[in-house]
Amino acid sequence: NGVTLVFLLLPAAATAVYKQWIPNTNFETASNWDKGRVPCASDVVYFEKNKVISVFVGSPHALTDMYLPLNGEFVLASGAGFVAFDGSWDPGCDSGATVRFADAEHHSWFDPTLWQSVSPPRELELGGRIFSVDEERVPCHYDDVIFQPETSFWVNVDSSRRVIHLRSISLMGQEFSSPEAWSEYMGGPSAPLQFHGNGTLQVTGTGCPDKSGCACGNAPDGHRICAALGGQCPTLTCQSPLQPLGHCCEVCGATINLDFTPDFDLQKYQDRVVQDLLSQPKYSGVRMAISKVHRAQTFMGIIPKSPTPLIQIVLIDDELGAQTGTTAEQLAADIMEDIAQHGEALGISNGKMDVATGSAFSGQVGSHATSRITAGTVLGLLFGLLLLGGILFLYRKGKLR
């Protein structure tokens, strides 16, 4: 069962991101049964008695016997249901086995592999070359969540946060985009069978209000996300691999961190990089992630300060061996050159590039500040030199001890 979405041309700050839950607990899904097939007429169907679950049934089924859980529900499509097997011969169903419903309790909200981004057309054209760091593969604060129509599901929402905020949730073909409508659904009979754990999902109905973008908000549950991925990172061939913020594993390639001004527009800037640079044939093997993240700050290396927002660009390529990361490095250099020429007009006050390639000369760091910041720095240095010169002059004249 698919879902069709129509993407409208919206202001950049209001552009929605749709993330769709992949697993289901449907009766007709073969992988939901321990025998790897849907029960047939001569089988005995067995649900663990303590299993708390919702199961969607899309068609009629004849069964020999069925053991039900103490707390659960069947959601029946039109014409669906169960009848007792009359003993007549059923081709392909002569096993008479006990078929058990598989365990869905390992399905965690914070498992990135269980979510699928439903990309807008402009990103589909790039063939998946726009990716997300791991924390952003799970629904973020301003995302729209989709559970496919005519499916049931089981999801563990254990979280380090009391409330998980979302823009909207669609399930069973109905969209909930207001706190009131969602609260009413959560008070109904199905929600406790679908959502389990200590976290609470909260629908806000509002998108990201900032044209410079909004941080995902999943950092408090970053350890859950990385644990769900198994904690296994690939062996890298580059020197001094990079650790992008919000990503579980180190990478080869390049990262760029941008400081920005109120004029910066994240969606417009991403479109600019994609159209002018990433789309060039020589960069066909490069993948890019770009988003606003928060970098932890401390005073004197000890006292925590408020996190600093920045725009992070992660570039990785498909090069191998000594060439690993070199194409990503070239693209990063082109981006930095574009910032040098147009950064102030784009709302970028400073850019810093880090590189990790298979080359022995890897690990260099480049940076560029736009003219506004550079001029301020120069004036500050001149003022400092004048002040120091004045102090020395007064000291030599005996006016200052």
C-alpha positions as CSV (number, residue, x, y, z in Angstrom):
1,N,0.0,0.0,0.0
2,G,1.6,3.2,-1.1
3,V,1.0,6.8,-0.4
4,T,0.8,9.7,-2.8
5,L,2.0,13.1,-1.8
6,V,1.7,16.3,-3.6
7,F,4.6,18.8,-3.0
8,L,3.6,22.4,-3.2
9,L,6.0,25.3,-3.8
10,L,6.3,26.7,-0.2
11,P,8.6,29.3,1.3
12,A,11.9,27.8,2.2
13,A,11.4,28.0,5.9
14,A,8.1,26.2,5.7
15,T,9.2,23.4,3.4
16,A,8.1,20.1,5.0
17,V,10.1,16.9,5.3
18,Y,8.1,13.7,5.1
19,K,9.4,10.5,6.9
20,Q,7.6,7.3,6.5
21,W,7.7,4.3,8.9
22,I,8.6,1.1,7.1
23,P,7.6,-2.0,9.2
24,N,4.0,-3.0,9.8
25,T,2.1,-5.6,11.8
26,N,-0.3,-6.5,9.0
27,F,-1.7,-10.1,9.0
28,E,-0.9,-10.4,5.3
29,T,2.8,-9.5,5.6
30,A,4.7,-12.8,5.3
31,S,7.7,-11.6,7.4
32,N,5.4,-11.0,10.4
33,W,5.1,-14.8,10.8
34,D,7.7,-17.2,12.1
35,K,7.3,-19.5,9.1
36,G,7.9,-16.6,6.7
37,R,4.5,-17.1,5.1
38,V,0.9,-16.0,5.8
39,P,-1.1,-18.7,7.7
40,C,-3.4,-20.8,5.5
41,A,-6.5,-22.8,6.2
42,S,-5.1,-25.9,7.9
43,D,-2.8,-23.9,10.2
44,V,-3.2,-22.9,13.8
45,V,-2.5,-19.2,14.3
46,Y,-0.8,-18.3,17.6
47,F,-0.4,-14.9,19.2
48,E,1.5,-14.7,22.5
49,K,-1.1,-14.0,25.2
50,N,0.8,-11.0,26.7
51,K,1.4,-9.4,23.3
52,V,-0.2,-5.9,23.2
53,I,-0.7,-5.3,19.5
54,S,-2.8,-3.9,16.7
55,V,-3.1,-6.1,13.5
56,F,-4.6,-4.9,10.2
57,V,-6.4,-7.6,8.2
58,G,-6.9,-6.8,4.6
59,S,-8.7,-9.9,3.3
60,P,-10.8,-12.9,4.5
61,H,-9.0,-16.0,5.9
62,A,-10.1,-19.5,6.7
63,L,-8.2,-21.0,9.7
64,T,-8.3,-24.2,11.7
65,D,-7.8,-22.4,15.1
66,M,-6.5,-19.1,16.4
67,Y,-5.1,-18.2,19.9
68,L,-5.5,-14.5,20.6
69,P,-3.6,-12.1,22.9
70,L,-5.3,-10.8,26.0
71,N,-5.0,-7.2,24.9
72,G,-5.0,-6.4,21.2
73,E,-7.1,-5.5,18.2
74,F,-7.8,-6.6,14.6
75,V,-8.5,-3.7,12.2
76,L,-10.6,-5.2,9.4
77,A,-10.6,-3.8,5.9
78,S,-13.9,-4.0,4.0
79,G,-14.7,-7.7,3.4
80,A,-11.9,-8.9,5.6
81,G,-12.5,-11.4,8.4
82,F,-12.0,-15.0,9.6
83,V,-14.0,-18.2,9.1
84,A,-13.5,-21.7,10.5
85,F,-11.8,-24.1,8.0
86,D,-14.3,-26.7,6.8
87,G,-11.8,-29.4,6.1
88,S,-12.0,-29.3,2.4
89,W,-8.7,-29.7,0.4
90,D,-6.8,-26.5,0.0
91,P,-4.0,-26.6,-2.6
92,G,-0.6,-25.7,-1.2
93,C,-1.8,-25.8,2.4
94,D,-1.5,-29.3,3.8
95,S,1.1,-28.6,6.6
96,G,-1.3,-28.1,9.5
97,A,1.5,-26.2,11.2
98,T,1.3,-23.8,14.2
99,V,2.2,-20.4,12.8
100,R,3.3,-17.8,15.3
101,F,3.1,-14.0,15.0
102,A,6.6,-12.7,15.1
103,D,8.0,-10.3,17.8
104,A,7.6,-6.7,16.8
105,E,8.9,-5.3,20.1
106,H,12.4,-4.5,18.6
107,H,10.9,-1.8,16.4
108,S,12.3,1.4,17.9
109,W,11.3,5.0,16.9
110,F,15.0,5.9,17.0
111,D,16.2,3.2,14.5
112,P,17.1,5.1,11.3
113,T,16.9,1.9,9.3
114,L,13.1,1.8,9.9
115,W,12.4,5.2,8.4
116,Q,12.3,6.3,4.7
117,S,12.5,9.9,3.6
118,V,9.8,10.8,1.1
119,S,11.8,13.3,-0.9
120,P,10.5,16.3,-2.9
121,P,11.0,16.0,-6.7
122,R,14.1,18.2,-6.8
123,E,16.0,15.7,-4.6
124,L,14.6,12.7,-6.4
125,E,16.3,14.0,-9.5
126,L,19.7,13.8,-7.8
127,G,19.3,10.0,-7.3
128,G,19.7,10.0,-3.6
129,R,22.9,12.1,-3.6
130,I,21.4,14.4,-0.9
131,F,21.7,12.3,2.4
132,S,21.1,13.0,6.1
133,V,23.4,12.6,9.0
134,D,22.2,9.7,11.2
135,E,20.3,11.9,13.8
136,E,18.3,13.4,11.0
137,R,17.3,10.1,9.4
138,V,14.8,9.8,12.3
139,P,11.9,12.3,12.3
140,C,13.0,15.8,13.5
141,H,11.1,18.4,15.4
142,Y,9.4,20.0,12.4
143,D,8.9,16.9,10.2
144,D,5.7,15.2,9.0
145,V,5.5,11.5,9.9
146,I,3.6,9.0,7.8
147,F,2.4,5.5,8.7
148,Q,1.1,4.0,5.5
149,P,-2.7,3.8,5.0
150,E,-4.2,0.4,5.6
151,T,-1.4,-0.8,7.9
152,S,-1.0,-1.5,11.6
153,F,2.2,-1.0,13.4
154,W,4.1,-1.4,16.7
155,V,6.7,1.3,17.7
156,N,8.7,1.8,20.9
157,V,9.0,5.5,21.6
158,D,11.4,5.3,24.6
159,S,13.2,8.6,24.7
160,S,15.6,10.7,26.7
161,R,13.0,13.5,26.3
162,R,9.6,13.5,27.9
163,V,8.0,14.8,24.6
164,I,8.9,14.2,21.0
165,H,7.7,17.1,18.9
166,L,6.5,16.6,15.3
167,R,4.7,18.8,12.8
168,S,2.1,16.2,11.9
169,I,1.3,12.5,11.9
170,S,-0.6,10.6,9.3
171,L,-2.0,7.1,10.0
172,M,-4.8,4.9,8.8
173,G,-5.3,7.5,6.0
174,Q,-6.0,10.4,8.4
175,E,-3.7,13.3,9.0
176,F,-3.3,14.8,12.5
177,S,-1.9,18.3,12.3
178,S,-3.2,20.0,15.5
179,P,-2.5,19.3,19.1
180,E,-6.2,18.9,19.8
181,A,-6.9,16.3,17.1
182,W,-3.8,14.3,18.1
183,S,-4.6,14.4,21.8
184,E,-8.1,13.0,21.0
185,Y,-6.5,10.1,18.9
186,M,-4.1,9.3,21.7
187,G,-7.0,9.0,24.1
188,G,-8.6,6.4,21.9
189,P,-8.4,2.6,22.0
190,S,-5.8,2.1,19.2
191,A,-2.9,4.4,20.3
192,P,-1.8,2.3,23.4
193,L,-1.6,-0.7,21.1
194,Q,0.6,1.1,18.5
195,F,2.9,3.4,20.6
196,H,4.8,1.9,23.5
197,G,7.5,3.3,25.9
198,N,8.1,6.3,28.0
199,G,8.2,9.0,25.3
200,T,5.1,11.0,24.3
201,L,4.6,12.1,20.7
202,Q,3.3,15.7,20.4
203,V,1.9,17.2,17.2
204,T,2.4,21.0,16.9
205,G,1.1,21.7,13.4
206,T,3.9,24.2,12.8
207,G,6.9,24.1,10.5
208,C,10.4,25.5,11.0
209,P,9.9,29.3,11.4
210,D,13.5,30.2,10.6
211,K,14.7,30.6,7.0
212,S,18.2,29.7,8.1
213,G,16.9,26.3,9.1
214,C,16.1,24.5,12.3
215,A,18.3,22.0,14.1
216,C,16.7,18.5,14.1
217,G,16.4,18.2,17.9
218,N,17.4,14.5,18.1
219,A,20.7,15.0,19.8
220,P,19.5,13.9,23.3
221,D,18.6,10.5,21.7
222,G,21.8,10.3,19.6
223,H,23.0,7.4,21.7
224,R,19.8,5.4,20.9
225,I,20.2,6.1,17.2
226,C,23.8,4.9,17.1
227,A,23.0,1.9,19.2
228,A,20.2,1.0,16.8
229,L,22.7,1.1,14.0
230,G,24.7,-1.5,15.9
231,G,27.7,0.7,16.7
232,Q,29.6,-0.9,13.9
233,C,31.5,1.6,11.7
234,P,33.2,0.8,8.4
235,T,36.9,0.6,8.1
236,L,38.2,3.9,6.6
237,T,41.2,4.4,4.3
238,C,41.7,8.1,4.9
239,Q,44.1,9.9,7.2
240,S,42.5,11.5,10.3
241,P,38.8,10.7,9.5
242,L,36.2,13.4,10.2
243,Q,33.4,13.2,12.8
244,P,30.3,15.2,11.5
245,L,28.0,16.5,14.2
246,G,24.9,14.2,14.4
247,H,26.6,11.3,12.6
248,C,27.4,8.0,14.3
249,C,30.6,7.1,12.3
250,E,33.6,9.0,11.1
251,V,33.8,9.7,7.4
252,C,36.3,10.3,4.7
253,G,35.8,13.4,2.5
254,A,35.2,17.0,3.6
255,T,33.1,19.0,6.1
256,I,32.4,22.7,5.9
257,N,31.1,24.6,8.9
258,L,29.4,28.0,8.1
259,D,28.7,30.8,10.5
260,F,25.7,32.8,9.2
261,T,23.9,36.2,9.5
262,P,20.1,36.9,9.6
263,D,20.2,37.1,5.7
264,F,21.1,33.4,5.3
265,D,18.4,31.2,3.7
266,L,19.3,27.5,4.0
267,Q,17.0,26.1,1.3
268,K,18.1,28.8,-1.2
269,Y,21.7,28.1,-0.4
270,Q,21.3,24.3,-0.8
271,D,19.6,24.9,-4.1
272,R,22.5,27.1,-5.2
273,V,25.2,24.5,-4.3
274,V,23.2,21.7,-5.9
275,Q,22.5,23.6,-9.2
276,D,25.9,25.3,-9.6
277,L,28.3,22.7,-8.2
278,L,27.0,19.3,-7.1
279,S,25.2,18.8,-10.4
280,Q,28.4,19.1,-12.4
281,P,29.3,15.8,-14.1
282,K,32.7,15.7,-12.4
283,Y,31.0,15.5,-9.0
284,S,28.6,12.7,-9.9
285,G,30.2,10.4,-7.3
286,V,29.8,12.9,-4.5
287,R,27.0,12.8,-1.9
288,M,26.1,15.8,0.3
289,A,24.4,16.4,3.6
290,I,23.6,20.0,4.6
291,S,21.7,21.1,7.7
292,K,21.7,23.4,10.8
293,V,23.4,21.8,13.8
294,H,24.4,22.9,17.3
295,R,28.0,22.7,18.4
296,A,28.6,22.4,22.1
297,Q,30.6,25.3,23.7
298,T,32.5,25.6,26.9
299,F,34.1,28.6,28.7
300,M,37.8,28.0,29.5
301,G,37.2,24.4,28.3
302,I,35.3,23.6,31.5
303,I,32.1,25.5,32.0
304,P,29.3,24.6,29.5
305,K,27.9,27.5,27.4
306,S,24.9,27.7,25.1
307,P,25.4,25.6,22.0
308,T,26.3,27.6,18.9
309,P,24.2,27.1,15.7
310,L,26.1,26.6,12.5
311,I,25.4,25.2,9.0
312,Q,27.2,21.9,8.5
313,I,28.0,20.5,5.0
314,V,29.2,16.9,4.8
315,L,30.7,15.7,1.5
316,I,31.7,12.1,0.8
317,D,32.6,10.4,-2.5
318,D,32.9,7.0,-4.1
319,E,36.7,7.1,-4.7
320,L,38.9,4.3,-3.4
321,G,42.3,3.9,-2.0
322,A,44.6,6.9,-2.1
323,Q,41.9,8.8,-4.0
324,T,39.3,8.4,-1.2
325,G,37.7,11.7,-0.5
326,T,39.7,13.7,-3.1
327,T,36.6,14.5,-5.3
328,A,34.7,15.6,-2.2
329,E,37.7,17.8,-1.3
330,Q,37.6,19.4,-4.8
331,L,33.9,20.2,-4.4
332,A,34.5,21.6,-0.9
333,A,37.2,23.9,-2.4
334,D,34.8,25.1,-5.0
335,I,32.2,25.8,-2.3
336,M,34.8,27.7,-0.3
337,E,35.7,29.7,-3.4
338,D,32.1,30.6,-3.9
339,I,31.9,31.7,-0.3
340,A,35.0,33.9,-0.8
341,Q,33.3,35.7,-3.7
342,H,29.7,35.8,-2.7
343,G,29.5,34.9,1.0
344,E,28.4,38.3,2.3
345,A,25.5,38.5,-0.1
346,L,24.5,34.9,0.8
347,G,24.5,35.7,4.5
348,I,27.6,33.7,5.3
349,S,30.0,35.4,7.7
350,N,32.6,32.6,7.9
351,G,33.4,29.2,6.4
352,K,35.8,26.6,7.7
353,M,36.8,23.5,5.7
354,D,38.2,20.2,7.1
355,V,39.4,17.4,4.8
356,A,40.3,13.7,5.2
357,T,41.4,11.8,2.1
358,G,43.5,8.8,1.3
359,S,46.4,11.1,0.5
360,A,49.3,11.4,2.9
361,F,48.8,15.2,2.7
362,S,45.2,15.0,4.0
363,G,43.9,16.7,7.1
364,Q,44.5,20.3,6.0
365,V,42.1,22.9,7.2
366,G,41.0,25.9,5.2
367,S,38.8,28.8,6.2
368,H,37.5,32.0,4.8
369,A,35.8,35.0,6.4
370,T,33.8,37.4,4.3
371,S,34.9,41.0,3.9
372,R,32.7,42.4,6.6
373,I,34.3,40.1,9.2
374,T,37.8,40.5,7.8
375,A,37.6,44.3,7.9
376,G,36.5,44.1,11.5
377,T,39.4,41.8,12.4
378,V,41.9,44.2,10.8
379,L,40.5,47.2,12.5
380,G,40.6,45.4,15.8
381,L,44.3,44.5,15.3
382,L,45.1,48.1,14.3
383,F,43.4,49.4,17.5
384,G,45.2,46.9,19.6
385,L,48.6,47.9,18.1
386,L,47.8,51.6,18.6
387,L,46.9,51.0,22.2
388,L,50.1,49.0,22.8
389,G,52.1,51.7,21.2
390,G,50.5,54.4,23.4
391,I,51.3,52.4,26.5
392,L,55.0,52.0,25.5
393,F,55.2,55.7,24.7
394,L,53.9,56.7,28.1
395,Y,56.2,54.2,29.8
396,R,59.2,55.6,28.1
397,K,58.2,59.1,29.0
398,G,58.0,58.1,32.6
399,K,54.2,58.8,32.7
400,L,53.4,55.2,33.3
401,R,54.9,52.7,35.8
